[in-house]
Amino acid sequence: MKIGMIFPGQGSQVLGMGKEIYDRERCVQESFEQASQCLDQNFVRLCFASSDRELRETVNAQTSIFLVSSSLYSLLNTKYGIVPDVVAGHGSGEYAAIFAAGGINFADALYLLKKRATFMEDAALAQPGSMIGVVGLSLDILNEICRRYDDPTGMTKVAEIVNYDAPEQLVVSGTLPELELVTKEVLMTGAKVNPLNVTGAFHSRLMREAGKQLALYMVKVDLKDLTRPLINNVAAQPITEHTELKESLIQQVSSHVLWWPSMAHFESCDVIIEVGPSNGFAKILQREWPTKQIFSFSTPADLEQILQFFGKEVEKTELALDLEEIQEEPKSSDKQQSNDSRHSDDLIKPNNT
């Protein structure tokens, strides 16, 4: 049986994500503890008891989505032996996919994601922008609309189609005035527009500087050859070598997400599982392939369905940690150095040239 796993990215965050699984599974609690120590961030409070606004911040969204997705994957893998044959992740979700494919360890992924998100935030502050989802409009028509407002020679007027999530389900990234103009024209066609829960014009040319900055920190993490192929966002092609992986992650910050072309590689899978705080992509794939076994996994009920399909029994759950920890910040004496001195920011400084 060929298993595909896909992982959602920024915009899929929701307050309370992973809470039911966290309450029942000690291995998930341990992942939250480790992440909190690595980044000196109380992820229990952030994911379960903060606010939608705080969770929406780029650094918080990207790191917390990775934490939830990777801990859910680890539960499937270590406790129930469910291992994918091919993986993909949407945007920042690609880091969870790489973790699942054995290309990066947990602490290194968190470290890179925090750097990535910080540089993306800086770029968004330098040139404010956002993203909109467009449903019910063809690529050709949306391209024509965007061309009227996009000035490809500069950075002040940007309107790019950046995510190809499904036929007639596209995402436009750009500067705020241009997105308003695109929105008005799209609505006039009868198509739907959904503002995305993000804080910048991600995956557009406005993120090029963020990609350059991220490249400086790639030497500080240990990327490995993948044990199973990743269908990458940049080219929608399978990659397994760590050198390809490095270049792909750098380009991905400002490149378009070729998600729907990537999903063509999953058509041969017998089972597809969306792992993380969303079921949106699973629903799209189920509509495309109605006879295929497609699941999403974010709750205990989801887990029971998956295990029933694989002929496995749910193991006895474990007691949750004291939930008073939600309000406690990690104590400095409890901090754990993530990995080793490779993660000291004094080792490499960004070069602004």
TIVEX-304427 format. One record per residue (C-alpha): residue in one letter; chain; residue number from 1; x, y, z. Coordinates in nm, 3 decimals. Example, Ala and Ser with C-alpha at 12.3 -4.5 7.8 and 13.67 -1.06 7.14 Angstrom:
# TIVEX-304427
NODE   torro   vexlum   dogu        xx        yy        zz
NODE       A        A      1     1.230    -0.450     0.780
NODE       S        A      2     1.367    -0.106     0.714
# end
This chain:
# TIVEX-304427
NODE   torro   vexlum   dogu        xx        yy        zz
NODE       M        A      1     0.000     0.000     0.000
NODE       K        A      2     0.150     0.333    -0.107
NODE       I        A      3     0.101     0.611     0.148
NODE       G        A      4     0.129     0.983     0.076
NODE       M        A      5     0.138     1.249     0.347
NODE       I        A      6     0.082     1.620     0.300
NODE       F        A      7     0.132     1.902     0.549
NODE       P        A      8    -0.047     2.241     0.554
NODE       G        A      9     0.136     2.571     0.594
NODE       Q        A     10     0.080     2.920     0.724
NODE       G        A     11    -0.283     3.025     0.731
NODE       S        A     12    -0.396     2.688     0.869
NODE       Q        A     13    -0.327     2.792     1.229
NODE       V        A     14    -0.622     2.803     1.467
NODE       L        A     15    -0.633     2.859     1.840
NODE       G        A     16    -0.658     2.524     2.017
NODE       M        A     17    -0.499     2.326     1.735
NODE       G        A     18    -0.370     1.991     1.857
NODE       K        A     19    -0.522     2.034     2.204
NODE       E        A     20    -0.723     1.709     2.209
NODE       I        A     21    -0.426     1.502     2.098
NODE       Y        A     22    -0.196     1.688     2.337
NODE       D        A     23    -0.426     1.602     2.629
NODE       R        A     24    -0.406     1.231     2.548
NODE       E        A     25    -0.058     1.160     2.419
NODE       R        A     26     0.262     1.192     2.620
NODE       C        A     27     0.481     1.193     2.307
NODE       V        A     28     0.297     1.502     2.181
NODE       Q        A     29     0.343     1.670     2.519
NODE       E        A     30     0.714     1.596     2.495
NODE       S        A     31     0.731     1.762     2.153
NODE       F        A     32     0.570     2.074     2.298
NODE       E        A     33     0.820     2.072     2.585
NODE       Q        A     34     1.116     2.037     2.350
NODE       A        A     35     0.993     2.312     2.118
NODE       S        A     36     0.936     2.546     2.413
NODE       Q        A     37     1.292     2.487     2.532
NODE       C        A     38     1.445     2.523     2.184
NODE       L        A     39     1.286     2.861     2.110
NODE       D        A     40     1.224     2.988     2.466
NODE       Q        A     41     0.854     3.007     2.382
NODE       N        A     42     0.562     2.865     2.580
NODE       F        A     43     0.392     2.676     2.298
NODE       V        A     44     0.122     2.535     2.525
NODE       R        A     45     0.006     2.888     2.599
NODE       L        A     46     0.059     3.005     2.240
NODE       C        A     47    -0.137     2.723     2.075
NODE       F        A     48    -0.410     2.679     2.335
NODE       A        A     49    -0.453     3.001     2.536
NODE       S        A     50    -0.320     3.301     2.344
NODE       S        A     51    -0.528     3.484     2.083
NODE       D        A     52    -0.598     3.457     1.712
NODE       R        A     53    -0.403     3.777     1.660
NODE       E        A     54    -0.095     3.653     1.845
NODE       L        A     55    -0.103     3.315     1.675
NODE       R        A     56    -0.135     3.485     1.336
NODE       E        A     57     0.205     3.656     1.370
NODE       T        A     58     0.438     3.502     1.115
NODE       V        A     59     0.696     3.357     1.354
NODE       N        A     60     0.427     3.218     1.585
NODE       A        A     61     0.219     3.073     1.302
NODE       Q        A     62     0.501     2.899     1.119
NODE       T        A     63     0.670     2.748     1.424
NODE       S        A     64     0.348     2.638     1.595
NODE       I        A     65     0.205     2.478     1.279
NODE       F        A     66     0.530     2.286     1.237
NODE       L        A     67     0.516     2.177     1.600
NODE       V        A     68     0.160     2.047     1.573
NODE       S        A     69     0.215     1.878     1.235
NODE       S        A     70     0.547     1.716     1.325
NODE       S        A     71     0.421     1.589     1.661
NODE       L        A     72     0.114     1.437     1.494
NODE       Y        A     73     0.339     1.272     1.237
NODE       S        A     74     0.567     1.136     1.509
NODE       L        A     75     0.265     0.985     1.681
NODE       L        A     76     0.159     0.806     1.362
NODE       N        A     77     0.514     0.693     1.292
NODE       T        A     78     0.657     0.591     1.630
NODE       K        A     79     0.344     0.463     1.801
NODE       Y        A     80     0.157     0.307     1.510
NODE       G        A     81     0.422     0.244     1.245
NODE       I        A     82     0.248     0.443     0.971
NODE       V        A     83     0.521     0.571     0.741
NODE       P        A     84     0.473     0.764     0.414
NODE       D        A     85     0.623     0.670     0.079
NODE       V        A     86     0.610     1.027    -0.052
NODE       V        A     87     0.556     1.364     0.117
NODE       A        A     88     0.479     1.727     0.036
NODE       G        A     89     0.417     2.040     0.238
NODE       H        A     90     0.246     2.363     0.142
NODE       G        A     91     0.471     2.666     0.195
NODE       S        A     92     0.610     2.653     0.549
NODE       G        A     93     0.447     2.309     0.575
NODE       E        A     94     0.733     2.182     0.363
NODE       Y        A     95     0.949     2.178     0.678
NODE       A        A     96     0.719     1.925     0.844
NODE       A        A     97     0.728     1.719     0.525
NODE       I        A     98     1.108     1.726     0.527
NODE       F        A     99     1.109     1.624     0.893
NODE       A        A    100     0.882     1.331     0.806
NODE       A        A    101     1.118     1.234     0.524
NODE       G        A    102     1.420     1.230     0.755
NODE       G        A    103     1.587     1.534     0.602
NODE       I        A    104     1.605     1.753     0.912
NODE       N        A    105     1.578     1.704     1.286
NODE       F        A    106     1.314     1.867     1.504
NODE       A        A    107     1.532     2.137     1.663
NODE       D        A    108     1.699     2.238     1.336
NODE       A        A    109     1.361     2.272     1.164
NODE       L        A    110     1.231     2.499     1.440
NODE       Y        A    111     1.550     2.706     1.425
NODE       L        A    112     1.529     2.752     1.047
NODE       L        A    113     1.159     2.828     1.055
NODE       K        A    114     1.207     3.099     1.316
NODE       K        A    115     1.480     3.258     1.102
NODE       R        A    116     1.269     3.221     0.788
NODE       A        A    117     0.964     3.376     0.951
NODE       T        A    118     1.165     3.662     1.103
NODE       F        A    119     1.314     3.755     0.767
NODE       M        A    120     0.971     3.732     0.604
NODE       E        A    121     0.829     3.962     0.871
NODE       D        A    122     1.108     4.211     0.808
NODE       A        A    123     1.032     4.205     0.436
NODE       A        A    124     0.661     4.252     0.505
NODE       L        A    125     0.734     4.555     0.723
NODE       A        A    126     0.952     4.706     0.451
NODE       Q        A    127     0.674     4.667     0.195
NODE       P        A    128     0.330     4.588     0.343
NODE       G        A    129     0.126     4.332     0.157
NODE       S        A    130    -0.104     4.037     0.196
NODE       M        A    131    -0.261     3.745     0.010
NODE       I        A    132    -0.609     3.661    -0.118
NODE       G        A    133    -0.758     3.329    -0.220
NODE       V        A    134    -0.959     3.328    -0.543
NODE       V        A    135    -1.213     3.052    -0.601
NODE       G        A    136    -1.407     2.992    -0.922
NODE       L        A    137    -1.187     3.175    -1.172
NODE       S        A    138    -0.959     3.025    -1.435
NODE       L        A    139    -0.585     3.081    -1.431
NODE       D        A    140    -0.593     3.266    -1.763
NODE       I        A    141    -0.857     3.517    -1.653
NODE       L        A    142    -0.692     3.580    -1.315
NODE       N        A    143    -0.356     3.624    -1.487
NODE       E        A    144    -0.507     3.889    -1.712
NODE       I        A    145    -0.651     4.076    -1.413
NODE       C        A    146    -0.324     4.066    -1.221
NODE       R        A    147    -0.121     4.188    -1.521
NODE       R        A    148    -0.323     4.510    -1.521
NODE       Y        A    149    -0.198     4.600    -1.174
NODE       D        A    150     0.140     4.430    -1.146
NODE       D        A    151     0.457     4.617    -1.239
NODE       P        A    152     0.719     4.341    -1.273
NODE       T        A    153     1.002     4.595    -1.301
NODE       G        A    154     0.961     4.718    -0.944
NODE       M        A    155     0.854     4.638    -0.589
NODE       T        A    156     0.584     4.899    -0.529
NODE       K        A    157     0.302     4.753    -0.741
NODE       V        A    158     0.283     4.378    -0.698
NODE       A        A    159     0.002     4.136    -0.787
NODE       E        A    160     0.131     3.782    -0.849
NODE       I        A    161    -0.051     3.451    -0.865
NODE       V        A    162     0.167     3.259    -0.621
NODE       N        A    163    -0.024     2.948    -0.510
NODE       Y        A    164    -0.177     2.697    -0.750
NODE       D        A    165    -0.382     2.504    -0.495
NODE       A        A    166    -0.640     2.346    -0.729
NODE       P        A    167    -0.806     2.414    -1.062
NODE       E        A    168    -0.984     2.747    -1.017
NODE       Q        A    169    -0.851     2.776    -0.661
NODE       L        A    170    -0.561     3.019    -0.672
NODE       V        A    171    -0.387     3.267    -0.444
NODE       V        A    172    -0.271     3.616    -0.530
NODE       S        A    173     0.005     3.783    -0.331
NODE       G        A    174     0.087     4.152    -0.352
NODE       T        A    175     0.088     4.505    -0.223
NODE       L        A    176    -0.229     4.619    -0.048
NODE       P        A    177    -0.365     4.876    -0.301
NODE       E        A    178    -0.314     4.632    -0.588
NODE       L        A    179    -0.485     4.349    -0.399
NODE       E        A    180    -0.786     4.576    -0.346
NODE       L        A    181    -0.806     4.644    -0.718
NODE       V        A    182    -0.769     4.275    -0.805
NODE       T        A    183    -1.037     4.188    -0.549
NODE       K        A    184    -1.288     4.430    -0.704
NODE       E        A    185    -1.235     4.289    -1.053
NODE       V        A    186    -1.252     3.928    -0.938
NODE       L        A    187    -1.580     3.990    -0.754
NODE       M        A    188    -1.724     4.146    -1.069
NODE       T        A    189    -1.672     3.812    -1.249
NODE       G        A    190    -1.880     3.630    -0.985
NODE       A        A    191    -1.583     3.445    -0.838
NODE       K        A    192    -1.515     3.439    -0.463
NODE       V        A    193    -1.233     3.616    -0.279
NODE       N        A    194    -1.108     3.504     0.062
NODE       P        A    195    -0.848     3.716     0.245
NODE       L        A    196    -0.583     3.482     0.389
NODE       N        A    197    -0.481     3.475     0.752
NODE       V        A    198    -0.125     3.600     0.685
NODE       T        A    199     0.071     3.919     0.747
NODE       G        A    200     0.264     3.969     0.424
NODE       A        A    201     0.290     3.916     0.049
NODE       F        A    202     0.450     3.575     0.083
NODE       H        A    203     0.592     3.372    -0.207
NODE       S        A    204     0.613     3.685    -0.420
NODE       R        A    205     0.918     3.883    -0.534
NODE       L        A    206     0.876     4.100    -0.223
NODE       M        A    207     1.029     3.809    -0.029
NODE       R        A    208     1.355     3.785    -0.227
NODE       E        A    209     1.562     3.954     0.041
NODE       A        A    210     1.417     3.716     0.301
NODE       G        A    211     1.540     3.422     0.090
NODE       K        A    212     1.888     3.573     0.069
NODE       Q        A    213     1.901     3.616     0.446
NODE       L        A    214     1.781     3.260     0.507
NODE       A        A    215     2.059     3.126     0.284
NODE       L        A    216     2.318     3.261     0.531
NODE       Y        A    217     2.185     3.035     0.804
NODE       M        A    218     2.160     2.713     0.605
NODE       V        A    219     2.518     2.627     0.699
NODE       K        A    220     2.416     2.605     1.064
NODE       V        A    221     2.177     2.313     1.026
NODE       D        A    222     2.234     1.953     0.928
NODE       L        A    223     2.029     1.873     0.619
NODE       K        A    224     2.039     1.505     0.521
NODE       D        A    225     1.945     1.307     0.213
NODE       L        A    226     1.578     1.214     0.234
NODE       T        A    227     1.466     0.860     0.308
NODE       R        A    228     1.160     0.912     0.087
NODE       P        A    229     1.097     1.169    -0.188
NODE       L        A    230     0.969     1.517    -0.120
NODE       I        A    231     0.762     1.677    -0.397
NODE       N        A    232     0.890     2.030    -0.363
NODE       N        A    233     0.693     2.353    -0.400
NODE       V        A    234     0.936     2.525    -0.633
NODE       A        A    235     0.933     2.279    -0.924
NODE       A        A    236     0.668     2.021    -0.825
NODE       Q        A    237     0.935     1.753    -0.869
NODE       P        A    238     1.060     1.477    -0.637
NODE       I        A    239     1.389     1.550    -0.462
NODE       T        A    240     1.591     1.336    -0.221
NODE       E        A    241     1.941     1.484    -0.202
NODE       H        A    242     2.029     1.736     0.069
NODE       T        A    243     2.198     1.971    -0.178
NODE       E        A    244     1.877     1.994    -0.381
NODE       L        A    245     1.684     2.041    -0.059
NODE       K        A    246     1.894     2.338     0.051
NODE       E        A    247     1.850     2.525    -0.277
NODE       S        A    248     1.480     2.444    -0.286
NODE       L        A    249     1.419     2.586     0.063
NODE       I        A    250     1.603     2.908    -0.021
NODE       Q        A    251     1.413     2.959    -0.346
NODE       Q        A    252     1.082     2.863    -0.187
NODE       V        A    253     1.062     3.183     0.020
NODE       S        A    254     0.997     3.397    -0.287
NODE       S        A    255     0.893     3.133    -0.541
NODE       H        A    256     0.541     3.032    -0.631
NODE       V        A    257     0.390     2.725    -0.465
NODE       L        A    258     0.311     2.470    -0.736
NODE       W        A    259     0.081     2.271    -0.513
NODE       W        A    260    -0.165     2.130    -0.764
NODE       P        A    261     0.107     2.013    -1.002
NODE       S        A    262     0.272     1.856    -0.695
NODE       M        A    263    -0.044     1.663    -0.615
NODE       A        A    264    -0.022     1.486    -0.952
NODE       H        A    265     0.259     1.281    -0.796
NODE       F        A    266     0.015     1.154    -0.532
NODE       E        A    267    -0.239     1.008    -0.773
NODE       S        A    268    -0.064     0.671    -0.755
NODE       C        A    269    -0.097     0.661    -0.375
NODE       D        A    270    -0.351     0.423    -0.223
NODE       V        A    271    -0.388     0.643     0.086
NODE       I        A    272    -0.326     1.015     0.140
NODE       I        A    273    -0.320     1.171     0.487
NODE       E        A    274    -0.316     1.544     0.554
NODE       V        A    275    -0.129     1.581     0.882
NODE       G        A    276    -0.173     1.908     1.071
NODE       P        A    277    -0.429     2.167     1.182
NODE       S        A    278    -0.630     2.167     0.859
NODE       N        A    279    -0.836     1.941     0.637
NODE       G        A    280    -0.866     2.179     0.341
NODE       F        A    281    -0.630     2.000     0.106
NODE       A        A    282    -0.774     1.660     0.198
NODE       K        A    283    -1.119     1.787     0.096
NODE       I        A    284    -0.990     1.917    -0.236
NODE       L        A    285    -0.821     1.587    -0.315
NODE       Q        A    286    -1.130     1.389    -0.214
NODE       R        A    287    -1.336     1.588    -0.463
NODE       E        A    288    -1.074     1.521    -0.731
NODE       W        A    289    -1.033     1.151    -0.647
NODE       P        A    290    -1.363     1.042    -0.487
NODE       T        A    291    -1.274     0.671    -0.480
NODE       K        A    292    -0.937     0.717    -0.311
NODE       Q        A    293    -0.881     0.678     0.065
NODE       I        A    294    -0.802     1.028     0.189
NODE       F        A    295    -0.785     1.133     0.553
NODE       S        A    296    -0.698     1.439     0.759
NODE       F        A    297    -0.542     1.405     1.104
NODE       S        A    298    -0.570     1.665     1.378
NODE       T        A    299    -0.801     1.507     1.639
NODE       P        A    300    -0.842     1.176     1.824
NODE       A        A    301    -1.150     1.102     1.613
NODE       D        A    302    -0.939     1.142     1.298
NODE       L        A    303    -0.680     0.906     1.445
NODE       E        A    304    -0.940     0.640     1.515
NODE       Q        A    305    -1.059     0.650     1.152
NODE       I        A    306    -0.704     0.619     1.022
NODE       L        A    307    -0.615     0.332     1.255
NODE       Q        A    308    -0.938     0.152     1.173
NODE       F        A    309    -0.849     0.168     0.804
NODE       F        A    310    -0.501     0.028     0.871
NODE       G        A    311    -0.641    -0.245     1.098
NODE       K        A    312    -0.472    -0.107     1.409
NODE       E        A    313    -0.616    -0.045     1.755
NODE       V        A    314    -0.595     0.282     1.943
NODE       E        A    315    -0.352     0.232     2.228
NODE       K        A    316    -0.446     0.340     2.579
NODE       T        A    317    -0.412     0.717     2.613
NODE       E        A    318    -0.206     0.886     2.877
NODE       L        A    319    -0.289     1.160     3.123
NODE       A        A    320    -0.225     1.520     3.021
NODE       L        A    321     0.025     1.742     3.194
NODE       D        A    322    -0.097     1.988     3.454
NODE       L        A    323    -0.279     2.247     3.248
NODE       E        A    324    -0.162     2.523     3.482
NODE       E        A    325     0.150     2.513     3.264
NODE       I        A    326    -0.050     2.696     3.001
NODE       Q        A    327    -0.002     3.017     3.198
NODE       E        A    328     0.361     2.957     3.289
NODE       E        A    329     0.651     3.082     3.083
NODE       P        A    330     0.955     2.854     3.065
NODE       K        A    331     1.203     2.926     3.344
NODE       S        A    332     1.551     3.025     3.239
NODE       S        A    333     1.699     2.745     3.447
NODE       D        A    334     1.496     2.495     3.247
NODE       K        A    335     1.611     2.616     2.906
NODE       Q        A    336     1.778     2.360     2.688
NODE       Q        A    337     2.030     2.452     2.424
NODE       S        A    338     1.889     2.339     2.090
NODE       N        A    339     2.135     2.096     1.938
NODE       D        A    340     2.477     2.256     1.988
NODE       S        A    341     2.672     2.576     1.934
NODE       R        A    342     2.589     2.573     1.565
NODE       H        A    343     2.273     2.760     1.666
NODE       S        A    344     2.452     3.049     1.831
NODE       D        A    345     2.364     3.365     1.641
NODE       D        A    346     2.717     3.489     1.698
NODE       L        A    347     2.854     3.234     1.452
NODE       I        A    348     2.721     3.403     1.142
NODE       K        A    349     2.587     3.751     1.088
NODE       P        A    350     2.354     3.852     0.806
NODE       N        A    351     2.528     4.044     0.533
NODE       N        A    352     2.317     4.331     0.403
NODE       T        A    353     2.509     4.361     0.077
# end
